[in-house]
Amino acid sequence: MLPLHLPDIVFDLLLFAAAFLAGLLVKWLFAWLSRRAQARKRDGFSLWTSVLCRLGEPINVFIPLLLVNLLVPFMRLGTPYREPIHKIFEIFFDISVAFFLIALVKVAEDYLYHRYDISKPINLRERKIQTQLQFIRKLAVGLILTVTVCVILLSFEALRKMGASLLTGVGVGGIIIGFAAQKSLGDLLAGFQIAFTQPIRIDDVLVVEGEWGRVEEITLTYVVLHIWDHRRLILPISYFIEKPFQNWTRTSADLLAPIMFYLDYTAPVNAIRAEVNRVLVDQPQWDGRVSVVQVTDLRERVMEVRILLSARNSGDAFDLRCNVRERVIAFLQEHHPECLPVTRVEPYRSINVS
């Protein structure tokens, strides 16, 4: 208990200090609980650690401001100062509540990202959920900030009285802004459409504008594609609604990997087929589903031999194509060099008519 005989200013400062010390105490309690929870955790992810990291700073502000708001009526402030100070702390408290709620949203996101981890080989469901989570998180944060601003503005009596007179002007301004920003609004609506119809998802493998890459980030207005050579291709999100593109992982990650050879007609197809089967035994990228060697076309000088293999994902398919292509070429060079494409030149023979 604080002594009641203290000067007013000292009494009020001690109340403030008690409120902030309470925030530090809660922070210490969170840290202690997190360390105990982390000691029992073995899979590398701790919900308590996420709570501490995300809520630590907001709680440092939220708890003291909550206590200050509760203690303002007991302070010995003079009447002219009590109302403005109470209003200031009320505004700061509303802002701290907003950041506290945003931190809770991020804690939920951390947990769901851990539960639906896209690092596993078969991750179609996880990629669907993570794509939707990104949009839901952005929408939730936007709503929290919008509601907070509205609550702060409506807490002022003057603004409530001005609301009726400003309503017409806001409506007209909204129409003007809508016409001016219709492209941006179109991108925003396209973002929501992609989030729930999902023509693309996080970590999908796409071929866009002739570039192969994975979807790294989907925002409300643009998509970041991580190209295989570590470049980033950034496209407006409406691109994926309006233009065609290839999605190699739309329904599943497994792919067929074709390898094309153009060989002389003397090439031994059966020997190539046996060599491919032998090579595949030590190829971990091959998933064992498909292994076919066929002559798929005949041309003037060569025949087209297609080797069709299957892999779990696009990365494995690319490596499998390269490995098998190298091994088969080496086999042909060593054992059947005559079947590699050659250009024949026949000497001209004159015809004796006499």
Rosetta blueprint (number, residue, H / E / L):
1 M L
2 L L
3 P L
4 L L
5 H L
6 L L
7 P L
8 D H
9 I H
10 V H
11 F H
12 D H
13 L H
14 L H
15 L H
16 F H
17 A H
18 A H
19 A H
20 F H
21 L H
22 A H
23 G H
24 L H
25 L H
26 V H
27 K H
28 W H
29 L H
30 F H
31 A H
32 W H
33 L H
34 S H
35 R H
36 R H
37 A H
38 Q H
39 A H
40 R H
41 K L
42 R L
43 D L
44 G L
45 F L
46 S L
47 L H
48 W H
49 T H
50 S H
51 V H
52 L H
53 C H
54 R H
55 L H
56 G H
57 E H
58 P H
59 I H
60 N H
61 V H
62 F H
63 I H
64 P H
65 L H
66 L H
67 L H
68 V H
69 N H
70 L H
71 L H
72 V H
73 P H
74 F H
75 M L
76 R L
77 L L
78 G L
79 T H
80 P H
81 Y H
82 R H
83 E H
84 P H
85 I H
86 H H
87 K H
88 I H
89 F H
90 E H
91 I H
92 F H
93 F H
94 D H
95 I H
96 S H
97 V H
98 A H
99 F H
100 F H
101 L H
102 I H
103 A H
104 L H
105 V H
106 K H
107 V H
108 A H
109 E H
110 D H
111 Y H
112 L H
113 Y H
114 H H
115 R H
116 Y L
117 D L
118 I L
119 S L
120 K L
121 P L
122 I L
123 N L
124 L H
125 R H
126 E H
127 R H
128 K H
129 I H
130 Q H
131 T H
132 Q H
133 L H
134 Q H
135 F H
136 I H
137 R H
138 K H
139 L H
140 A H
141 V H
142 G H
143 L H
144 I H
145 L H
146 T H
147 V H
148 T H
149 V H
150 C H
151 V H
152 I H
153 L H
154 L H
155 S L
156 F L
157 E H
158 A H
159 L H
160 R H
161 K H
162 M H
163 G H
164 A H
165 S H
166 L H
167 L H
168 T H
169 G H
170 V H
171 G H
172 V H
173 G H
174 G H
175 I H
176 I H
177 I H
178 G H
179 F H
180 A H
181 A L
182 Q H
183 K H
184 S H
185 L H
186 G H
187 D H
188 L H
189 L H
190 A H
191 G H
192 F H
193 Q H
194 I H
195 A H
196 F H
197 T H
198 Q L
199 P L
200 I L
201 R L
202 I L
203 D L
204 D L
205 V E
206 L E
207 V E
208 V E
209 E L
210 G L
211 E E
212 W E
213 G E
214 R E
215 V E
216 E E
217 E E
218 I E
219 T L
220 L L
221 T L
222 Y E
223 V E
224 V E
225 L E
226 H E
227 I E
228 W L
229 D L
230 H L
231 R L
232 R E
233 L E
234 I E
235 L E
236 P E
237 I L
238 S L
239 Y H
240 F H
241 I H
242 E H
243 K L
244 P L
245 F L
246 Q E
247 N E
248 W L
249 T L
250 R L
251 T L
252 S L
253 A L
254 D L
255 L E
256 L E
257 A E
258 P E
259 I E
260 M E
261 F E
262 Y E
263 L E
264 D L
265 Y L
266 T L
267 A L
268 P L
269 V H
270 N H
271 A H
272 I H
273 R H
274 A H
275 E H
276 V H
277 N H
278 R H
279 V H
280 L H
281 V L
282 D L
283 Q L
284 P L
285 Q L
286 W E
287 D E
288 G E
289 R E
290 V E
291 S E
292 V E
293 V E
294 Q E
295 V E
296 T E
297 D E
298 L E
299 R L
300 E L
301 R L
302 V L
303 M E
304 E E
305 V E
306 R E
307 I E
308 L E
309 L E
310 S E
311 A E
312 R L
313 N L
314 S H
315 G H
316 D H
317 A H
318 F H
319 D H
320 L H
321 R H
322 C H
323 N H
324 V H
325 R H
326 E H
327 R H
328 V H
329 I H
330 A H
331 F H
332 L H
333 Q H
334 E H
335 H H
336 H L
337 P H
338 E H
339 C H
340 L L
341 P L
342 V L
343 T L
344 R L
345 V L
346 E L
347 P L
348 Y L
349 R L
350 S L
351 I L
352 N L
353 V L
354 S L
